[in-house]
């Protein structure tokens, strides 16, 4: 297999970093009955991971949120006190599920660290979810307690919630009116330390992160402590390798790396490569509560950010912002993208708009703790349609045919399902054995549902999706879930949901509907109907009403492929 000069240099550096005997040395271990590469000296659980790196970085500034500034040491101490409060005031114990339902706040990070430290299982809840979607996540996971900001608390107050709710960033009178306690009041009444710290093992559950797939209702991907620690350290290896290469080229690293936290912490990108890696390398995070391109530009200049990561929409909006040239972005080094494909033309535009900055593209899934493949620097510019090589040192990618157990790899250039194997993979889906068996198919392999191929250099190209999902601005949307919500309308006889290309978001939701005989369906009325049951990002941006029944396959199922093709052509013709 041929290699680019950059890949050869990276492989050489990584081989040194991961040599046996070092702190990031790689050996082998049996995990769930499969022998896999592992970091031999890795912290056994996220508890030890956090304790070590927080102590190492204690004096450095860590979180900036508006006028609030906290060091690593301060955040860690707040997390330990939060854990004590959960134990003393609410009886949270090892294995209990605890939801975190809020936008990006310092409390999100404090709550996550507290939950995993005490051996409970953290459930990062999508802040876009409606009240009913939140209710599903709570009931499905069996969460005992949810830590919510005011906006999410207001939604939860409309439910017969089975979990205790603690609010943050909520005025006392508002919390009282909602009937919920405030975390800060509970903290004031709690001892500073836990009375008992349970034993944690590498295979204990750490997080349940919900992801939309092809089967309708979101599935909770269960990550173990070992998987989450390993994923974070896998990212750490690549970061150290790039710093080493830059140093060899005479480029001195910044005294402290600084990143704009503009992706949601409840997504795997926000949790693993952003938050957990930042803790390991002592990277300061400038927290954005909500994405705004103009505010992002201001913060990059003000805080001298070195690293930017977001879905492709975000870097596009930075480039297109009318005030971009008013701001000094010279401190930026890397402009990374993940969560959705970045159109190849964006790569060239990035290179011209942000000269001297390094474009980066990552590929990973919730089920793989965000690790998978990466394409960086000149390699990315040379192959802008690729998501890159398997992420060293832990990840293996294979293109396989069929379903079930992963067979022999297809030849370079042959299209099949993208399968990933590493110790970073989740152990399965919460309480969904059939879905687990279909995706986690043995021998450590996870079937991604993405169709693609590897070229002669081992670079991955994603060409389509096997599973019926839409990726809108980094959010996965189940077509089946949206169809189910549409069918709930009493006048709908048939419908089909599919993705439509969109320059800003990558894809948007499209749908075609056929009404029952004698009934009428107005697009605006159907949209209003859907708002009660679906998060805003899942609601179709374009609705077509068909006067004819939808085309069928020989099995009598709706022919989704031909419908998608037809309406994408209609959409493209309208845009032209």
ROBA-62466 format. One record per residue (C-alpha): residue in three letters; x, y, z. Coordinates in steps of 0.25 Angstrom, whole numbers, plus 2048, in hexadecimal, padded with zeros to 3 digits. Layout:
REM residues N
ALAXYZ;...
//
This chain:
REM residues 576
UNK800800800;UNK80680D7FC;UNK806819806;UNK807828804;UNK81382F80A;UNK80A834816;UNK804827819;UNK812820819;UNK81782B822;UNK80B82A82B;UNK80C81B82C;UNK81B81C830;UNK81882683B;UNK80C81E840;UNK814811840;UNK81D81884A;UNK81281E853;UNK80B810854;UNK817807856;UNK8167FD861;UNK81A80286E;UNK81681186D;UNK80A818873;UNK803816866;UNK809809862;UNK7FF7FF85B;UNK7FE7F085E;UNK7F37E685D;UNK7E77E2866;UNK7DB7D9865;UNK7CF7E2866;UNK7C17DB865;UNK7C87CF860;UNK7D07D6855;UNK7DF7D9855;UNK7E07E8851;UNK7EB7F2852;UNK7EA7FA85F;UNK7F2805866;UNK7FA7FC870;UNK7FB80787A;UNK7EE80E878;UNK7E6813884;UNK7DC807887;UNK7D0810888;UNK7CC81E885;UNK7CD821894;UNK7DC81F894;UNK7DD826886;UNK7D783388C;UNK7DE832899;UNK7EC831892;UNK7EA83C887;UNK7E2846890;UNK7EE84589A;UNK7F884688F;UNK7F1853889;UNK7EC858897;UNK7F2866896;UNK7EE869887;UNK7E2871883;UNK7D886787E;UNK7CA86D87C;UNK7C587A877;UNK7B787E876;UNK7B388C875;UNK7BA893881;UNK7BC886888;UNK7CA87F888;UNK7CE87288F;UNK7DB86A890;UNK7DB85B88E;UNK7DD85A89D;UNK7D18628A0;UNK7C885A897;UNK7CD84D89C;UNK7CA8518AB;UNK7BC8568A7;UNK7BA8488A0;UNK7BE8418AD;UNK7B48498B5;UNK7A98478AB;UNK7AB8388AC;UNK7AA8398BB;UNK79D8418B9;UNK7988368B0;UNK79B82B8BA;UNK7978328C7;UNK78B8398C2;UNK7858308B8;UNK78B8228BB;UNK7918218AD;UNK79A8148AD;UNK7A380C8A3;UNK79B808897;UNK790812899;UNK78C81A88C;UNK78D82988D;UNK789832881;UNK78F83F87E;UNK786848876;UNK78B856873;UNK79385E869;UNK7A286186A;UNK7A4866878;UNK7AF864882;UNK7A585C88A;UNK7A485187F;UNK7B384E880;UNK7B284E88F;UNK7A684588F;UNK7AC83B886;UNK7B983A88E;UNK7B183889B;UNK7A882D895;UNK7B382588F;UNK7BD82789B;UNK7B28218A4;UNK7B081589B;UNK7A2819897;UNK79F819888;UNK79E827881;UNK793829876;UNK79683586E;UNK788839869;UNK78684185C;UNK78384F85F;UNK77A850853;UNK770845857;UNK76284885A;UNK75C845867;UNK756838862;UNK76483485C;UNK76A83786A;UNK76082E870;UNK764823867;UNK77282486B;UNK770825879;UNK766819879;UNK76F810870;UNK77B812878;UNK774811885;UNK77B81E88A;UNK779821898;UNK77D830897;UNK77F83B88D;UNK78784788E;UNK781852885;UNK782860881;UNK776869882;UNK771867873;UNK772858875;UNK76C859883;UNK76086087D;UNK75E854873;UNK75F84A87E;UNK755851887;UNK74A84E87D;UNK74D83F87F;UNK749835889;UNK75883388B;UNK75D826891;UNK76A82C895;UNK76E83789F;UNK772844898;UNK77D84D89D;UNK77E85B896;UNK78A863893;UNK78B87288F;UNK77D874893;UNK77787F89C;UNK77287A8AA;UNK76487F8A7;UNK764878899;UNK76986B89F;UNK75E86C8AA;UNK75386E8A0;UNK758862898;UNK75885A8A4;UNK7678568A3;UNK7738588AC;UNK77F8608A8;UNK78C8598A8;UNK7938658AF;UNK78A8648BA;UNK78C8558BC;UNK79B8578BB;UNK79A8618C7;UNK7938578CF;UNK79D84B8CC;UNK7AA8478D2;UNK7B684A8C9;UNK7BB83C8C7;UNK7B482E8C4;UNK7B38258D0;UNK7B58188C7;UNK7BC8178BA;UNK7B880A8B3;UNK7C28018AB;UNK7C280389C;UNK7C77FA892;UNK7CB7FC883;UNK7BE7F587E;UNK7B47FD886;UNK7AB80587F;UNK7AF81487E;UNK7A581B874;UNK79881886C;UNK798822860;UNK78B821858;UNK78D821849;UNK78282183D;UNK783815834;UNK77B80E82A;UNK771808834;UNK769814839;UNK76B816847;UNK77981B84C;UNK782810851;UNK78B81285D;UNK79980E85A;UNK7A0809867;UNK7AE80C868;UNK7B7806873;UNK7C280D87B;UNK7CD806873;UNK7C680A866;UNK7C5818869;UNK7D381986F;UNK7D9812863;UNK7D281B859;UNK7D7827860;UNK7E5822860;UNK7E581E852;UNK7E282D84E;UNK7ED831858;UNK7F7829850;UNK7F4830843;UNK7F483D84A;UNK80283A850;UNK807835842;UNK80384283B;UNK80984B846;UNK816843844;UNK816844835;UNK814853836;UNK81F854840;UNK82884D836;UNK82485882B;UNK828863835;UNK81A867839;UNK819869848;UNK80C86584E;UNK80386F856;UNK806870864;UNK7F886B866;UNK7EF86685C;UNK7E186D85C;UNK7D5868855;UNK7C786E852;UNK7BD865858;UNK7B286784E;UNK7AD85884C;UNK7A3852856;UNK7A984B861;UNK79D841860;UNK7A383C853;UNK7AF832852;UNK7B883C84C;UNK7B5846857;UNK7B883C862;UNK7C483385D;UNK7CD83B853;UNK7C9848859;UNK7C7847868;UNK7CE83B86C;UNK7DA83E863;UNK7DB84C868;UNK7DC847877;UNK7E783E873;UNK7F084986B;UNK7EC855874;UNK7E485C869;UNK7DC86886D;UNK7CE868868;UNK7C6874865;UNK7B7870866;UNK7AD87585D;UNK79F873862;UNK799873854;UNK79F874846;UNK7A0881840;UNK7AB884835;UNK7AD892838;UNK7AF88F847;UNK7B8884844;UNK7C188D83C;UNK7C1897847;UNK7C588C851;UNK7D0886849;UNK7D7894848;UNK7D4898857;UNK7D988A85D;UNK7E4887852;UNK7DE87A84E;UNK7E7870848;UNK7DD865844;UNK7CF86583E;UNK7C685983C;UNK7B8858837;UNK7AF85282D;UNK7B285781F;UNK7A6862820;UNK7AE86982B;UNK7BB86B823;UNK7B386F817;UNK7AC87A81F;UNK7B987F824;UNK7BE880816;UNK7B1887811;UNK7AF89081D;UNK7AF89F818;UNK7B88A3824;UNK7C3898822;UNK7CE8A181E;UNK7CC8AB82A;UNK7D18A0833;UNK7DF89B835;UNK7DF88C834;UNK7EE88A833;UNK7EF88283F;UNK7E7877839;UNK7EF86A835;UNK7E585F832;UNK7D686182C;UNK7D085382F;UNK7C384D82A;UNK7BB84182F;UNK7AD83C831;UNK7A983D822;UNK7B083D814;UNK7B7849810;UNK7B584C801;UNK7C384C7FA;UNK7C185A7F4;UNK7C185F803;UNK7CF859805;UNK7D58627F9;UNK7CD86E7FF;UNK7D386C80D;UNK7E186C807;UNK7DF879800;UNK7D688080B;UNK7DF87B816;UNK7ED87B810;UNK7F7874819;UNK7EC86C821;UNK7EB85D821;UNK7DE85781D;UNK7DA84A824;UNK7CF840822;UNK7CB83582B;UNK7C282982A;UNK7BC822836;UNK7AF81E83C;UNK7A881F849;UNK7AA80F84A;UNK7B9811848;UNK7BB81C852;UNK7BE825846;UNK7CA81E842;UNK7CB818834;UNK7D3820829;UNK7DA82D827;UNK7DF83581B;UNK7E984181E;UNK7F184C818;UNK7F684A80A;UNK7F083C80A;UNK7E384280B;UNK7E584C801;UNK7EA8417F7;UNK7DE8387FA;UNK7D38417FE;UNK7C88377FC;UNK7CE82D806;UNK7CC82C815;UNK7DB827816;UNK7E281B81B;UNK7DE812827;UNK7E281A834;UNK7EF81483A;UNK7F280D842;UNK7E5805846;UNK7DB80683B;UNK7DA7FC830;UNK7D07FF824;UNK7CB7F481A;UNK7C27F580E;UNK7B97E980F;UNK7AE7E3807;UNK7A07DE80C;UNK79B7DE81A;UNK79E7D6827;UNK7AD7D382A;UNK7B77DB823;UNK7BE7D2818;UNK7CA7D4810;UNK7CD7E380C;UNK7C97E77FE;UNK7D47EB7F5;UNK7D87FA7F4;UNK7CE8027EC;UNK7C27F87EF;UNK7B67FE7F6;UNK7B17F7802;UNK7AD7FA810;UNK7B7802819;UNK7BA7F9825;UNK7C37FE831;UNK7CA7F683B;UNK7D17FB848;UNK7D07FB857;UNK7C9809856;UNK7BC803850;UNK7B0803859;UNK7AB7F685F;UNK79E7F7859;UNK7907FE85A;UNK7897FF867;UNK77E7F5868;UNK77D7F2859;UNK7837E5857;UNK77F7E3848;UNK7857F1844;UNK7917ED84C;UNK7937E0845;UNK7917E6837;UNK79B7F1839;UNK7A57EB843;UNK7A77DE83B;UNK7B37D7842;UNK7C27D7842;UNK7C27E5847;UNK7BB7EB83A;UNK7B17F6839;UNK7A97F782C;UNK7A8806829;UNK79C80681F;UNK7A580F816;UNK7A980A809;UNK7B780D804;UNK7C48087FF;UNK7D3809802;UNK7DD80D7F7;UNK7EB8077F5;UNK7F0810800;UNK7E680C80A;UNK7DE819809;UNK7CF81780C;UNK7C481D803;UNK7B681D807;UNK7AC81D7FB;UNK79F81A801;UNK79781580E;UNK79180780F;UNK78980B81B;UNK77D815818;UNK78282281F;UNK78483081C;UNK790838821;UNK78C847823;UNK797850828;UNK79D844830;UNK78F83F836;UNK78B831832;UNK77C83082E;UNK77582382D;UNK76C823820;UNK764819827;UNK762821833;UNK75D82D82B;UNK754824823;UNK74E81F82F;UNK74B82D834;UNK744830826;UNK73C824826;UNK736828834;UNK72F83382C;UNK72182D82A;UNK72083281B;UNK72D82C817;UNK72C81F80F;UNK73B81D80A;UNK74882580C;UNK756824809;UNK76282C80F;UNK76F82E809;UNK77B837809;UNK77C843800;UNK78A8497FD;UNK78D857804;UNK79985F802;UNK799865810;UNK794858818;UNK79984D80F;UNK78B84780F;UNK77D84C813;UNK770843815;UNK76784180A;UNK75A83A809;UNK74F836800;UNK741833805;UNK73482D7FF;UNK727830806;UNK71C826809;UNK7108267FF;UNK707832802;UNK71283980B;UNK71B845809;UNK72884780E;UNK72E85580F;UNK73D856810;UNK73D86181A;UNK73285A823;UNK73A84D822;UNK747855827;UNK73F85A833;UNK73A84C836;UNK748847836;UNK74E85283F;UNK74784B84B;UNK74F83E849;UNK75C841842;UNK76884A845;UNK76885583C;UNK774850834;UNK76C843831;UNK76084A82A;UNK76084A81B;UNK765857815;UNK75E853808;UNK75184C807;UNK74B8477FA;UNK73C8437F9;UNK73A8387EF;UNK72D8367E7;UNK7318287E5;UNK73481C7ED;UNK74381A7EF;UNK74A8107E6;UNK74C8027EC;UNK7567F77EB;UNK7537E97E8;UNK7527E77F7;UNK7477F17F7;UNK7507FA7FF;UNK7528097FB;UNK75D80A7F1;UNK7658147F9;UNK7718147F0;UNK76A8197E4;UNK7628237EC;UNK76F8297F2;UNK7758297E4;UNK7698307DE;UNK76783B7E9;UNK77683D7EA;UNK7768407DB;UNK76A8497DD;UNK7718507E8;UNK77E8527E0;UNK7768587D4;UNK76F8627DD;UNK77D8667E3;UNK7838687D5;
//
